[in-house]
Amino acid sequence: MGVGPGGPVGLPLALEPRPTIPLPGQWTFWADTMVGARALGNVDVSSFYCVRRLSAFGHGNVTVNLPSGLDTQRMLTLWSWRLWAFYDGEPYWCGVPTGVADQDGSAHVQFTLIELPGYLTRRQWDYYPDRRYPPVQGQPLVEQTVIARDIAEPVEEVGVRIVTEPGFGYGRERRYEYLEGGSRGQLLINLAGVLQGPEFRAEYRMTPAGRPECTLRIAYPRVGSDVSGLGLSVPGAVVGYRAQWDSDQLRTRTFAVGDLPHDAGEDAVRPVVVADLPNAELPRLDAIDDWPGTILESTLRERATTAAQIQSVPGQQISGSPPESFPPITSYGPGDTVTITAITPLVPQGTEFAGRLLQVEVNAATGVATWTLALTNPPQRLRESLAGGLVRLDTATSDAFRSGGLRIVSGGPR
């Protein structure tokens, strides 16, 4: 199934024809509602940018021409509709509008978007007072994709299909307290961020009924293909090649600081796990990782071990921009393996290694797809940005405010 001149095959057309400004690479756009998936029709778009990410949530922005095919009330009712982007007749990305800018009375308005599974960032873990995996201490550990599916369950309310692939299975112990972690989205990212953790990504297809569909695939040991045949050569047909090394998170000793449960005693102290991974070439380098909401020592030990191993070498990240049509962007996604061959003045003897696609950025106007690759799994953290620091401080402040336990005193409006 694909799209015809009026939109996805089998879908009703807009009530009246709208002008279409073609973008490079056969891009077309169509919208439906978040609740009920009611068709809204084609959307007239003049610029489009999106990001797809591995074990995280993508984002994007779009410029819509007026009239666009959507009425004003619908456009201004953020989170009530979603935009499907088709590349060469195949669904490639779906975003939900989170903001809109109407500037200088222009006939073009700009929307910011979050990828559809990012709906989890707006849902809280609201089981009171907590939920434990396994429910009773001493029972067998719970397979981790089962835990991940429980966390991600609300995406099914907005039409996202969840598919889990546990592989040979990996058991975990978890305890999640009421309103922990800032959102279910962050809890899912945290679960995927430990050694031997599950991975997740958004995937798209046309259903036999001719409707676009988004799937959240949760898998262990990995999502994506190890035999995709993707390659990046430097020098070669790649623009914007950049290899970055960073020692901001480099360490030989890791201190992981956990949190106290809501039912902790008056004299209880926060747990700390220390993980050593000495390097004969380095002096001792200490790093402290705070984990608000992590109350189980077993979970804290997982996080300490993960950080100690992946940050035992300088953080490395590689990016480059091949054309979006070679290979076609619909033929690969985050999580696929990419073979990098680089011969540069810094490495004149040349090097070849396999990396994972951590992120794919697509700008319809430029016709290139920017790849960001990670060489470790889970990926390393490079130097924290100012925005990232502000978000972390805001989260820490919220967690501090909620520490000590919560009790529901009234239901409030529903």
C-alpha positions as CSV (number, residue, x, y, z in Angstrom):
1,M,0.0,0.0,0.0
2,G,1.1,3.5,-0.7
3,V,-0.3,7.0,-1.3
4,G,-2.0,8.3,-4.3
5,P,-2.2,11.9,-5.5
6,G,-4.9,12.6,-2.9
7,G,-3.3,10.9,0.1
8,P,-3.0,7.4,1.5
9,V,-4.9,4.8,-0.6
10,G,-8.3,4.1,0.9
11,L,-8.6,7.4,2.8
12,P,-11.2,10.0,2.1
13,L,-9.9,13.1,0.4
14,A,-10.0,16.6,1.8
15,L,-13.4,18.3,1.3
16,E,-11.9,20.6,-1.3
17,P,-8.7,20.6,-3.3
18,R,-5.8,22.4,-1.8
19,P,-2.6,23.7,-3.4
20,T,0.4,21.5,-3.0
21,I,4.0,22.8,-2.9
22,P,6.2,19.8,-3.7
23,L,9.3,19.2,-1.5
24,P,12.4,17.3,-2.7
25,G,12.2,13.6,-2.4
26,Q,8.5,12.9,-3.0
27,W,7.3,14.1,0.4
28,T,3.5,14.2,1.1
29,F,1.6,14.8,4.3
30,W,-1.7,13.7,5.8
31,A,-3.4,14.2,9.1
32,D,-5.9,12.4,11.4
33,T,-7.1,12.9,15.0
34,M,-5.4,11.6,18.1
35,V,-8.7,10.4,19.5
36,G,-10.5,8.0,17.3
37,A,-8.0,8.3,14.3
38,R,-10.6,10.2,12.3
39,A,-9.2,11.3,8.9
40,L,-8.6,15.0,8.4
41,G,-7.1,14.8,4.9
42,N,-4.1,16.2,3.1
43,V,-2.0,19.0,4.6
44,D,-0.1,21.6,2.5
45,V,3.5,21.7,3.8
46,S,6.4,23.8,2.6
47,S,9.2,22.7,5.0
48,F,9.7,19.6,7.1
49,Y,12.3,18.4,9.5
50,C,12.2,15.3,11.8
51,V,14.4,13.2,14.1
52,R,14.1,9.5,14.8
53,R,16.0,8.1,17.8
54,L,17.0,4.8,19.3
55,S,15.6,4.1,22.8
56,A,14.3,7.7,23.0
57,F,11.6,9.9,21.4
58,G,12.0,11.9,18.2
59,H,10.9,15.4,17.4
60,G,10.4,17.7,14.5
61,N,9.0,20.9,13.0
62,V,6.9,21.7,10.0
63,T,5.8,24.8,8.1
64,V,2.2,24.6,7.1
65,N,0.8,26.8,4.3
66,L,-2.5,28.5,4.8
67,P,-5.1,27.4,3.8
68,S,-3.6,24.0,4.7
69,G,-6.5,21.6,4.5
70,L,-7.1,21.8,8.3
71,D,-9.4,24.3,10.0
72,T,-8.1,26.9,12.4
73,Q,-9.8,25.4,15.5
74,R,-8.2,22.0,14.8
75,M,-4.7,23.4,14.1
76,L,-4.8,25.4,17.4
77,T,-6.1,22.5,19.5
78,L,-2.6,21.1,20.2
79,W,-2.3,17.4,20.9
80,S,-5.7,16.8,19.2
81,W,-4.3,15.7,15.8
82,R,-1.2,14.1,14.3
83,L,0.7,14.7,11.1
84,W,1.9,11.7,9.0
85,A,4.9,12.3,6.7
86,F,5.2,10.0,3.7
87,Y,8.4,9.6,1.7
88,D,8.0,8.2,-1.8
89,G,4.5,6.8,-0.9
90,E,5.6,5.1,2.4
91,P,4.9,6.4,5.9
92,Y,8.1,7.5,7.4
93,W,7.3,9.6,10.5
94,C,4.3,10.7,12.6
95,G,4.3,13.7,14.9
96,V,1.9,15.4,17.3
97,P,1.9,19.2,17.4
98,T,3.1,20.6,20.7
99,G,3.4,24.3,19.8
100,V,2.6,26.7,17.0
101,A,4.0,30.1,15.9
102,D,2.0,32.6,13.9
103,Q,4.5,35.4,13.0
104,D,4.0,38.7,11.2
105,G,0.6,37.7,9.9
106,S,2.3,35.3,7.4
107,A,0.4,32.7,5.4
108,H,2.8,30.1,6.8
109,V,2.7,28.9,10.4
110,Q,5.4,26.7,12.1
111,F,4.5,23.8,14.3
112,T,6.8,21.9,16.7
113,L,6.2,18.2,16.9
114,I,7.0,15.2,19.1
115,E,7.1,11.7,17.6
116,L,3.9,9.9,18.3
117,P,5.3,7.4,20.9
118,G,6.5,10.5,22.8
119,Y,3.0,10.6,24.2
120,L,4.6,8.6,27.0
121,T,6.4,11.8,28.1
122,R,2.9,13.2,29.0
123,R,1.8,10.2,31.0
124,Q,2.7,9.5,34.6
125,W,3.3,6.3,36.5
126,D,0.2,6.6,38.6
127,Y,0.0,3.3,40.5
128,Y,-0.4,4.1,44.2
129,P,1.6,3.7,46.3
130,D,4.0,1.6,44.1
131,R,4.3,-1.5,41.9
132,R,7.0,-4.2,42.3
133,Y,8.5,-6.6,39.8
134,P,8.3,-9.3,41.0
135,P,5.2,-8.6,43.1
136,V,6.6,-10.6,46.1
137,Q,10.3,-10.7,47.1
138,G,11.9,-14.1,46.4
139,Q,9.8,-14.8,43.3
140,P,11.5,-15.2,39.9
141,L,12.7,-12.0,38.2
142,V,10.3,-10.5,35.7
143,E,11.3,-10.6,32.0
144,Q,12.3,-7.0,31.1
145,T,10.2,-6.6,28.0
146,V,7.2,-7.3,30.1
147,I,8.1,-4.4,32.4
148,A,8.8,-2.2,29.4
149,R,5.4,-3.0,27.9
150,D,3.6,-2.1,31.2
151,I,5.4,1.2,31.2
152,A,4.6,1.9,27.5
153,E,1.0,0.7,27.7
154,P,-0.7,4.1,27.3
155,V,0.5,4.5,23.7
156,E,-2.1,2.0,22.7
157,E,-4.7,4.7,23.7
158,V,-3.5,6.8,20.8
159,G,-3.3,4.1,18.2
160,V,0.3,2.9,18.6
161,R,0.8,-0.9,18.4
162,I,3.2,-2.4,20.9
163,V,5.4,-5.3,19.7
164,T,7.8,-7.0,22.2
165,E,10.6,-9.4,21.3
166,P,12.1,-10.8,24.5
167,G,14.8,-12.9,22.7
168,F,16.2,-15.4,25.1
169,G,14.8,-13.3,27.9
170,Y,16.5,-11.3,30.7
171,G,15.0,-11.0,34.2
172,R,14.9,-7.7,36.1
173,E,13.9,-6.6,39.6
174,R,12.2,-3.2,39.7
175,R,10.1,-1.1,42.1
176,Y,8.3,2.0,40.7
177,E,6.8,4.4,43.2
178,Y,3.8,6.7,42.6
179,L,4.7,9.5,40.1
180,E,8.3,8.4,39.9
181,G,10.7,9.4,37.2
182,G,8.9,12.5,35.7
183,S,7.0,10.5,33.1
184,R,6.6,7.0,31.8
185,G,8.7,8.0,28.9
186,Q,11.7,8.6,31.2
187,L,11.1,5.3,33.0
188,L,11.2,3.5,29.7
189,I,14.4,5.3,28.7
190,N,16.0,4.5,32.0
191,L,15.1,0.8,31.7
192,A,16.7,0.7,28.2
193,G,19.8,2.5,29.5
194,V,21.5,-0.4,31.4
195,L,23.7,-3.1,30.2
196,Q,21.7,-6.0,28.6
197,G,18.7,-3.7,28.7
198,P,15.8,-3.7,26.1
199,E,15.8,-1.3,23.2
200,F,12.9,0.4,21.5
201,R,12.1,2.4,18.4
202,A,9.2,3.6,16.4
203,E,8.4,1.9,13.1
204,Y,5.9,2.7,10.4
205,R,3.9,0.8,7.8
206,M,0.7,0.9,5.8
207,T,-2.0,-1.5,7.0
208,P,-3.9,-3.8,4.6
209,A,-6.8,-1.3,5.0
210,G,-4.7,1.5,3.6
211,R,-4.1,3.3,6.9
212,P,-0.7,4.4,8.2
213,E,0.3,2.7,11.5
214,C,2.9,3.4,14.1
215,T,4.5,0.5,16.0
216,L,6.6,0.8,19.2
217,R,9.0,-2.1,18.9
218,I,10.6,-3.2,22.2
219,A,13.2,-5.9,21.8
220,Y,16.1,-7.7,23.4
221,P,19.0,-8.0,22.7
222,R,18.4,-5.3,20.1
223,V,16.1,-3.7,17.6
224,G,17.3,-3.0,14.1
225,S,19.3,-5.0,11.6
226,D,22.9,-6.2,12.0
227,V,23.1,-6.9,8.2
228,S,21.5,-3.8,6.8
229,G,24.5,-3.1,4.5
230,L,24.7,0.5,5.6
231,G,28.1,2.2,5.2
232,L,29.7,5.5,5.8
233,S,33.1,6.3,4.2
234,V,35.4,9.3,4.8
235,P,36.4,10.6,2.4
236,G,33.4,9.7,0.3
237,A,29.9,10.8,-0.6
238,V,29.3,12.1,2.9
239,V,29.0,15.7,3.9
240,G,29.4,17.1,7.4
241,Y,31.5,14.3,8.8
242,R,32.4,14.8,12.4
243,A,34.0,12.5,14.9
244,Q,34.0,13.7,18.5
245,W,35.7,12.5,21.6
246,D,34.9,13.8,25.1
247,S,36.2,13.0,28.6
248,D,33.6,14.7,30.6
249,Q,32.1,11.4,31.8
250,L,35.4,9.4,31.8
251,R,35.9,7.6,35.1
252,T,37.7,4.7,36.8
253,R,35.5,4.8,39.9
254,T,31.8,5.3,39.8
255,F,29.6,6.3,42.8
256,A,25.9,5.7,42.1
257,V,23.6,7.4,44.7
258,G,20.1,6.0,45.0
259,D,16.9,7.2,46.7
260,L,14.9,6.3,49.8
261,P,11.5,4.6,49.4
262,H,8.4,6.3,50.7
263,D,8.2,3.9,53.6
264,A,11.8,4.3,54.7
265,G,12.6,4.6,58.4
266,E,13.4,7.9,60.1
267,D,17.1,7.1,60.3
268,A,17.5,5.5,56.9
269,V,20.3,6.8,54.6
270,R,20.5,6.8,50.8
271,P,22.1,3.7,49.3
272,V,25.4,4.2,47.4
273,V,27.0,1.6,45.1
274,V,30.7,1.9,44.2
275,A,31.9,0.4,40.9
276,D,35.7,0.3,40.2
277,L,37.2,-0.3,36.7
278,P,40.8,0.8,37.0
279,N,43.0,1.6,34.0
280,A,46.8,1.3,34.2
281,E,47.1,4.2,31.8
282,L,45.0,6.6,33.9
283,P,45.0,8.1,37.3
284,R,42.0,7.5,39.5
285,L,39.0,9.5,38.1
286,D,35.9,9.7,40.2
287,A,32.3,10.3,38.9
288,I,29.1,10.6,40.9
289,D,25.8,9.7,39.3
290,D,22.6,10.6,41.1
291,W,19.5,8.4,40.5
292,P,16.4,9.9,42.0
293,G,13.7,7.3,42.4
294,T,16.0,4.3,42.2
295,I,15.4,2.6,45.6
296,L,16.4,-1.0,45.0
297,E,20.1,-1.8,45.5
298,S,20.0,-4.3,42.7
299,T,18.8,-1.7,40.2
300,L,21.4,0.8,41.6
301,R,24.1,-1.8,41.1
302,E,23.0,-2.2,37.5
303,R,23.3,1.5,36.8
304,A,26.7,1.8,38.5
305,T,28.1,-1.2,36.5
306,T,26.7,0.2,33.3
307,A,28.2,3.6,33.8
308,A,31.5,2.2,34.9
309,Q,31.8,0.1,31.7
310,I,30.6,2.5,29.0
311,Q,32.3,5.5,30.4
312,S,35.7,3.7,31.0
313,V,36.9,5.2,27.7
314,P,36.3,8.7,26.3
315,G,32.9,9.3,24.9
316,Q,32.8,9.0,21.1
317,Q,30.2,10.0,18.7
318,I,30.3,10.1,14.9
319,S,27.9,12.0,12.5
320,G,27.7,12.4,8.8
321,S,25.0,13.2,6.2
322,P,24.5,10.9,3.2
323,P,21.8,11.7,0.6
324,E,18.3,10.8,1.8
325,S,17.8,8.8,-1.4
326,F,21.0,6.7,-1.3
327,P,20.1,4.5,0.5
328,P,16.4,5.4,0.7
329,I,15.5,6.6,4.2
330,T,12.6,4.2,4.3
331,S,15.0,1.2,4.1
332,Y,16.7,1.7,7.5
333,G,16.2,3.2,10.9
334,P,17.7,3.8,14.4
335,G,19.3,0.7,15.8
336,D,20.7,-0.6,12.5
337,T,24.4,-1.3,12.2
338,V,26.5,1.0,10.1
339,T,30.1,0.2,9.0
340,I,32.3,3.3,9.2
341,T,35.5,3.5,7.2
342,A,37.5,6.7,7.9
343,I,40.9,7.9,6.5
344,T,41.7,11.3,7.8
345,P,44.8,13.3,8.8
346,L,44.1,12.4,12.4
347,V,43.9,8.7,11.5
348,P,46.0,8.5,8.3
349,Q,46.4,4.7,8.5
350,G,42.6,4.4,8.4
351,T,40.1,2.7,10.6
352,E,37.0,0.6,10.1
353,F,34.5,-0.3,12.8
354,A,30.8,-1.0,13.3
355,G,28.5,1.5,15.0
356,R,24.8,1.7,15.8
357,L,22.5,4.3,14.3
358,L,21.6,6.3,17.4
359,Q,19.6,9.0,15.5
360,V,18.5,9.9,12.0
361,E,17.7,13.6,11.2
362,V,15.9,14.3,7.9
363,N,15.5,17.8,6.4
364,A,13.2,17.6,3.4
365,A,14.5,20.9,2.0
366,T,18.2,19.8,1.8
367,G,17.7,16.2,0.7
368,V,20.1,14.7,3.2
369,A,19.7,12.4,6.2
370,T,22.1,13.1,9.0
371,W,23.3,10.0,10.9
372,T,24.5,10.0,14.5
373,L,26.3,6.9,15.4
374,A,27.2,5.3,18.8
375,L,30.0,2.8,19.2
376,T,28.9,1.4,22.6
377,N,25.6,0.0,23.7
378,P,24.0,1.6,25.7
379,P,25.4,4.8,24.0
380,Q,27.8,7.0,26.0
381,R,26.8,10.4,27.3
382,L,28.9,13.2,26.0
383,R,29.2,16.6,27.6
384,E,25.9,17.8,29.0
385,S,24.3,20.7,27.2
386,L,22.9,23.8,29.0
387,A,19.3,22.7,28.1
388,G,20.0,19.2,29.4
389,G,21.4,20.6,32.7
390,L,18.3,22.8,33.2
391,V,16.0,19.8,32.6
392,R,18.0,17.7,35.0
393,L,17.9,20.4,37.7
394,D,14.2,20.8,37.2
395,T,13.6,17.0,37.6
396,A,15.9,16.9,40.7
397,T,13.9,19.7,42.3
398,S,10.6,17.9,41.6
399,D,11.9,14.7,43.0
400,A,13.2,16.4,46.2
401,F,9.8,18.0,46.7
402,R,8.0,14.6,46.4
403,S,10.5,12.7,48.5
404,G,9.2,11.3,51.8
405,G,6.1,9.8,50.4
406,L,2.8,11.0,49.0
407,R,-0.8,10.3,49.9
408,I,-3.9,11.0,47.8
409,V,-6.3,13.1,49.9
410,S,-9.0,13.7,47.2
411,G,-9.8,12.5,43.8
412,G,-10.4,15.9,42.2
413,P,-12.1,16.4,38.8
414,R,-12.0,13.5,36.4
